[in-house]
Amino acid sequence: MLKSLKLTPRDVVATKSPAYKKMGLDQRAVSDDELLALMIQEPRLIRRPLVVVDGNPVIGFDKEKLARVLK
């Protein structure tokens, strides 16, 4: 899904989540592949909601952007 939307794991990672901090991801560099594997292992690392409307992604709670893509 990320590839089809031309996004990387960094585009959808929840950097403010407790899981992100608990894993020390705020303290170390990780590759996109490693980050994706961690997201699969710990889904709370993914910013939610992740909504796609007609190929337009809305990542995280952005009420205005979501309203625009839903029109």
CORBEL-V440316 format. One record per run of one state. SS is the DSSP state (helix for helix, strand for strand, loop for the rest). FROM is the first residue (numbers start at 1). LEN is the number of residues. If there is no record, write none. Layout:
ss=(SS;SS)
from=(FROM;FROM)
len=(LEN;LEN)
This chain:
ss=(loop;helix;strand;loop;helix;loop;helix;loop;helix;strand;loop;strand;loop;strand;loop;helix;loop)
from=(1;9;13;14;18;23;32;42;43;46;47;50;54;56;60;63;71)
len=(8;4;1;4;5;9;10;1;3;1;3;4;2;4;3;8;1)
